Structures are given as C-alpha cells and as structure tokens.
Amino acid sequence: MPPAMGIPGARALKLAAVLVVAVLVAVALTSQYELDIGEAGVIVDKVLGRKEVVFGPTWGIKAPWAELKLVPIYVQTVHLEGDSAIVAVTKDGARVPVEIQVRYKVRKEPGAVLWLVEEYQYDIHNRIRRDVIERAASEAVRAVVGKYMLVDIVPRIQEISEEIAVYLKNLLLEDPSVKNAIEVIDVVVKKIDIPPELSQAILRKLTAQQEAEAAKYEAQREIIRAQMEAEKKVIAANATAQQQIIQAKAEAEKRIIEANATATKLVLEAKGRAEAIARQYTGEAMAIAEIAKTLNVTVDKAAEIYYYIKMVELYREVLPSALQNAKITVVTVPGNATLPLGIPIIGILPLDEKS
C-alpha cells in the first residue's frame, strides 16, 4: 500500500484548488459585460479577428481575451462657452467672443458605432468635440463675423446668430463623422458677447443716425409734398388755360362756320340771281328770234316788237290800279296807228288839276 499523504501535501492540494477557483472566478468576472440604456459596445476579439456590436440595455458573456469598447449613444451636448467660446475678429478688427451649443447623438446603427470605434479608437466623444464640433464652429463663426463691422453686428445680433447656426450645421453635415455615424440635433448660438458699454455706445450712435435719417426723410417728404402741390397748381392753371383756349378756338370756329355759311348763302343767292338773269335774257333772246322768224323781220325790228309787247303787258298789269289812284287819261296815237300784229299805240297822260 502506498504511504499515507501527509499534512503538507493536503495543504498544497487545497491551495491549488483555491487558486483554480480564483482563476475561474476572475475569468468569469472578466467575461461578463453589462450595457445600460443609451450605451453601445463593440466586442473586439483579436484572436478570432471578429468585431460584434451590441446595444443596451443588455447583459452577456464574452471571451476573456476579447475587449469591450463602450460607446455612449445618448444625446451629447457640447458647450462652447466662457473660456471655450469661439473668438472671431470683425471686419474692422474688433474681437468678438461667440458662445455656441451643439447637441448630437450617435445613430443607433451597428455600422455607425463600428465606424466611430475604428475611426477614433478611444475617448470617442472628446475627440468628436475637438476634431469635429470645435473645428467646424471656429470656421463658421470666423467666416460669418468676419464679414461685418462691429457697428453692424449690434443691431443684428439675432440675424447674425441664425446665420452662424446655419453655416455651422451645414459644415457639420459635410463632415465624415456626421455622414457616417452622427445625427446633429440642433445648433444654437447662445450669445455674441459684446461688452455692454460698447454695445450701448453703438446703439446710441445708431439711434442718432436713425434720427438723422428720419429727419432727412421728413425733409425730403416735405419737399416732395411742396413740389406735388406746385405741380398740382400748375396742372390746374394749365387746364384752365387750355379750357379757355379750347373755348376761344371753338368760338372762332363757330364764327368761321357762320361766316362761311353766310358767304355760301350770298354766293348761292348771287348765283341764283345770275342764273335767273341769264335765263331771262336767254328767254328774251329766244322770243326775239322767234318773232323775227315768224314775222320775217330783222332781229332789231323783232326786238322792238318784243319790247312793245312787254310794255303792253306791263300796262295791262298796272293800268287798273293806276287809274284808281291817279287822275290820268288814256290817249291813242292819232290816226289809229298800230304796231305790228295790230296792237294799238296808247299813252297815259296826267290831267291838269285846273282842267
């Protein structure tokens, strides 16, 4: 039979057992991991060459030699304030601190978390702050503030703050970290820090300038109003003069029309009389020619006969009234002489009042 184990051997065995248990406990403890809400982890197994992304809340076991890299994926807030504020130089050389706040978070995607771990390795959010947020903020603030004079910034702080925020957000959206892994929630320009005494002086100057501009505008408005009033009076006077000219012209045209009508009437009357006379003489000539032809006498003789005939006709028209209104006597040519065609020659002689 083998000799019995002594006390020292038993102690050694117990110690070995304790060591084994301790190692197993240590291995178990290092193989466990736990992730809370808003956390992600990348398990890097260099032995197997494998990387696994897990999201909390969760609990698990990994190989003892595998490394767990923790990546917070909840909202991160970067404050660039106080000593961390971005200092920019205005167009006229004034130094202006600008305080900015940026909120972002890592997208809850395995690819996004893995990209950040591979890109930054460790201290991920501090490196994002330094290499992404601060760099872009510095560029945005200096680009925008550098366009303005200090006196222009004071009354337009809100507008310029919004311009900086838009500029910065656009820069961040172009950054590889943002494109691949980060979501920008908001960008806020909290303060453009201009010393109060300087700001008040600038505001007083601006107020004085505005008042001067207002006075200038009012003066110009009065000038314009006076010019308009003068032009109105000129237009009214011109309108009155034009109306008088039109009335005078209308009156002159009326008189011309009346004169033309009168002249036309006189011309027509004269023409009518001339035509009547022409017709009369034409008729007389035709009558004389007919007498000469009928009686076979000369034209001169026919004319004498024609005028005797006309005289007799006249006597016949006026004799009755003449006999009534005057004391006259009717005589005949002695010897009962007659004109051609047997017309007696008669005469009218006034009677003596004494007879």
Residue pairs with C-beta under 8 A, 6 or more apart in sequence:
27 64
30 64
31 61
31 62
31 63
31 64
32 59
32 60
32 61
32 62
33 41
33 43
33 59
33 60
33 61
33 62
33 68
34 56
34 58
34 59
34 60
35 41
35 54
35 55
35 56
35 57
35 58
35 59
35 70
36 56
36 57
37 56
37 57
37 74
38 56
38 72
38 73
38 74
39 55
39 56
39 70
39 71
39 72
39 73
39 74
40 53
40 54
40 55
40 56
40 70
40 71
40 72
40 73
40 106
40 108
40 113
41 53
41 54
41 55
41 56
41 68
41 69
41 70
41 71
42 51
42 52
42 53
42 68
42 69
42 71
42 113
42 114
42 117
43 51
43 52
43 53
43 54
43 62
43 66
43 67
43 68
44 51
44 66
44 67
44 68
44 69
44 117
45 51
45 52
45 62
45 63
45 65
45 66
46 65
46 66
46 67
47 63
47 65
47 66
48 63
51 114
51 117
53 110
53 113
53 114
54 60
55 73
55 108
62 68
69 117
69 122
71 106
71 113
71 116
71 117
71 124
72 106
72 125
73 105
73 106
73 107
73 108
73 113
74 105
75 103
75 104
75 105
75 185
76 103
76 104
76 105
76 125
76 128
77 101
77 102
77 103
78 101
78 102
78 103
78 104
78 129
78 133
78 134
79 99
79 101
80 86
80 99
80 100
80 101
80 102
80 133
80 134
80 137
81 99
81 100
81 101
81 190
81 191
82 99
85 97
85 98
85 99
85 100
85 191
85 193
86 97
86 98
86 100
86 134
86 137
86 138
86 141
86 142
87 95
87 96
87 97
87 98
88 95
88 96
88 98
88 141
88 142
88 144
88 145
88 146
89 95
89 96
89 142
89 145
89 146
90 96
90 145
90 146
90 148
90 149
90 150
90 153
91 146
91 147
91 148
91 149
92 149
92 150
92 151
94 150
96 145
96 150
96 153
96 192
96 193
96 194
97 192
97 193
98 141
98 145
98 164
98 189
98 191
98 192
98 193
99 189
99 190
99 191
99 192
99 193
100 137
100 141
100 164
100 168
100 187
100 188
100 189
100 190
101 187
101 188
101 190
102 133
102 137
102 168
102 172
102 184
102 186
102 187
102 188
103 184
103 185
103 186
104 128
104 133
104 172
104 178
104 182
104 183
104 184
104 185
105 182
105 183
105 185
106 112
106 113
106 116
106 181
106 182
106 183
107 181
107 182
107 183
109 181
111 180
111 181
112 180
112 181
112 182
113 181
115 180
115 181
116 124
116 128
116 177
116 181
117 124
119 177
119 181
120 127
120 128
128 177
128 182
131 177
132 172
132 175
132 177
132 178
132 182
133 172
136 168
136 171
136 172
136 175
137 168
139 171
140 164
140 167
140 168
140 171
141 164
141 168
143 167
144 160
144 163
144 164
144 167
145 153
145 160
145 164
145 192
148 156
148 160
150 194
150 198
150 202
151 202
151 205
151 206
153 160
153 192
153 194
154 194
154 199
154 202
154 203
154 206
155 202
155 203
155 206
157 192
157 194
160 192
161 189
161 192
162 189
164 189
165 187
165 188
165 189
168 187
169 184
169 187
172 178
172 182
172 184
172 187
173 179
173 184
175 182
178 184
194 202
284 306
287 306
288 299
288 302
288 303
288 306
289 299
289 302
291 297
291 302
291 305
291 306
292 298
292 299
292 301
292 302
295 301
295 302
295 305
295 340
295 341
297 305
297 340
305 339
305 340
305 341
308 339
308 343
309 343
312 343
315 346
315 348
319 348
322 328
322 348
326 350
327 350
327 351
327 353
328 348
328 349
328 350
328 351
329 348
329 349
329 350
329 351
330 346
330 347
330 348
331 346
331 347
331 348
331 349
332 344
332 345
332 346
332 347
333 344
333 345
333 346
333 347
336 344
337 344
337 345
338 344
338 345
339 345
